Amino acid sequence: MPAHDHLKAEAGANGEFKRQGNAFTTPFGDAPGELPVEAGRYRLIVGKLCPWAHRQLIVRELLGLTDAISVGVVDPIRGENGWEFTLDPGGVDPVLGIHELREAYLAADPGYDRRPTVPAVVDLTTGAVVQNDYHRLTHYWETAWAPLHAPGAPDLYPAGLRDQIDEISAFVFERVNNGVYRCGFARTQEAYEDAYDVLFEALDTLEDRLGRSRFLVGNQVTDADVRLWVTLVRFDAAYHGAFHCNRQRLTEFPNLWAYARDLYAPGFGSTTDFDHIKRHYYSIPVVRSQFGIVPKGPDEGAWRAPTDRAARFGDEPLFHEKTDAAGVRRQEEAEA
């Protein structure tokens, strides 16, 4: 399907946006039929514009998986047949040797006729996509890939907090992560306004929650924070204008804005590319201006302004390391 037709294909009966499902959902692990965990075997394909892909880049960096999993980056502006590797010399990914991500999808399924999406994990032994389930992919990096984590890697998905993390993550996905798209890709005024109300009601709820807690779940950064943050960092740069999410800006939510800046640190800020974000969202046909103008902001310096959230909520470190069942730090155990 040509890329420009995907909005029509993902519209519901009342003009609401209905995101397509993921086709490649085999988990990583060591059970029969699961994808083996092997350093150097896979290439993670991302678009720096994309919040679902950005999750993977943050977690990959925080966990120290950068040497184990290579990354390919597509052009922020979607081509006629989907994502293209135009940023690389010769217009081909230097590892996969392909021009269009679609080629790796077709290598996995010759009859694949849906939108090739990022993130996508490609098995270098076959050149085929084997995983594109962005809902679960960070959890695989955090759990199945634990043997390859760097010493002292943070515990982003602690076993004792997983129910809480999953609950708030589901709320964030439905109402915020996908909520901005439901505003921007709505095809009727009614669908847009319904999505708009749901989005800002959710942001108000999160604003209140983050006025009482430094992070979404307890006193440490978890996978839930990664999921919310990738939408927040795009909010003023793209969603406020391009997707008509314009009741107020992120900077006008005191707690959400301070929380977002609190996390603008290694892994988060270091994987953020505002140029790719803006060029993509302002190139989408439903929002593109007649003259192709891309907004100049935001002021990236504002993201580095200090906050008082650490002192306000007990001066805890951003990240907590993994512990085993006895509460002994894995790194200490390895050094004993």
Rosetta blueprint (number, residue, H / E / L):
1 M L
2 P L
3 A H
4 H H
5 D H
6 H H
7 L H
8 K H
9 A H
10 E L
11 A E
12 G L
13 A L
14 N L
15 G L
16 E L
17 F E
18 K L
19 R L
20 Q L
21 G L
22 N L
23 A L
24 F L
25 T L
26 T L
27 P L
28 F E
29 G L
30 D L
31 A L
32 P L
33 G L
34 E L
35 L E
36 P L
37 V L
38 E L
39 A L
40 G L
41 R L
42 Y E
43 R E
44 L E
45 I E
46 V E
47 G L
48 K L
49 L L
50 C L
51 P H
52 W H
53 A H
54 H H
55 R H
56 Q H
57 L H
58 I H
59 V H
60 R H
61 E H
62 L H
63 L L
64 G L
65 L L
66 T L
67 D L
68 A L
69 I L
70 S E
71 V E
72 G E
73 V E
74 V L
75 D L
76 P L
77 I L
78 R L
79 G E
80 E L
81 N L
82 G E
83 W L
84 E E
85 F L
86 T L
87 L L
88 D L
89 P H
90 G H
91 G H
92 V L
93 D L
94 P L
95 V L
96 L L
97 G L
98 I L
99 H L
100 E E
101 L L
102 R H
103 E H
104 A H
105 Y H
106 L H
107 A H
108 A H
109 D L
110 P L
111 G L
112 Y L
113 D L
114 R L
115 R L
116 P L
117 T L
118 V L
119 P L
120 A E
121 V E
122 V E
123 D E
124 L L
125 T L
126 T L
127 G L
128 A E
129 V E
130 V E
131 Q E
132 N L
133 D L
134 Y H
135 H H
136 R H
137 L H
138 T H
139 H H
140 Y H
141 W H
142 E H
143 T L
144 A L
145 W L
146 A H
147 P H
148 L H
149 H L
150 A L
151 P L
152 G L
153 A L
154 P E
155 D L
156 L L
157 Y L
158 P L
159 A H
160 G H
161 L H
162 R H
163 D H
164 Q H
165 I H
166 D H
167 E H
168 I H
169 S H
170 A H
171 F H
172 V H
173 F H
174 E H
175 R H
176 V H
177 N H
178 N L
179 G H
180 V H
181 Y H
182 R H
183 C H
184 G H
185 F L
186 A L
187 R L
188 T L
189 Q H
190 E H
191 A H
192 Y H
193 E H
194 D H
195 A H
196 Y H
197 D H
198 V H
199 L H
200 F H
201 E H
202 A H
203 L H
204 D H
205 T H
206 L H
207 E H
208 D H
209 R H
210 L L
211 G L
212 R L
213 S L
214 R L
215 F L
216 L L
217 V L
218 G L
219 N L
220 Q L
221 V L
222 T L
223 D H
224 A H
225 D H
226 V H
227 R H
228 L H
229 W H
230 V H
231 T H
232 L H
233 V H
234 R H
235 F H
236 D H
237 A H
238 A H
239 Y H
240 H H
241 G H
242 A H
243 F L
244 H L
245 C L
246 N L
247 R L
248 Q L
249 R L
250 L H
251 T H
252 E H
253 F L
254 P H
255 N H
256 L H
257 W H
258 A H
259 Y H
260 A H
261 R H
262 D H
263 L L
264 Y L
265 A L
266 P L
267 G L
268 F L
269 G H
270 S H
271 T H
272 T L
273 D L
274 F H
275 D H
276 H H
277 I H
278 K H
279 R H
280 H H
281 Y H
282 Y L
283 S L
284 I L
285 P L
286 V L
287 V L
288 R L
289 S L
290 Q L
291 F L
292 G L
293 I L
294 V L
295 P L
296 K L
297 G L
298 P L
299 D L
300 E H
301 G H
302 A H
303 W H
304 R L
305 A L
306 P L
307 T L
308 D L
309 R H
310 A H
311 A H
312 R H
313 F L
314 G L
315 D L
316 E L
317 P L
318 L L
319 F L
320 H L
321 E E
322 K L
323 T E
324 D L
325 A L
326 A L
327 G L
328 V L
329 R E
330 R H
331 Q H
332 E H
333 E H
334 A H
335 E H
336 A L
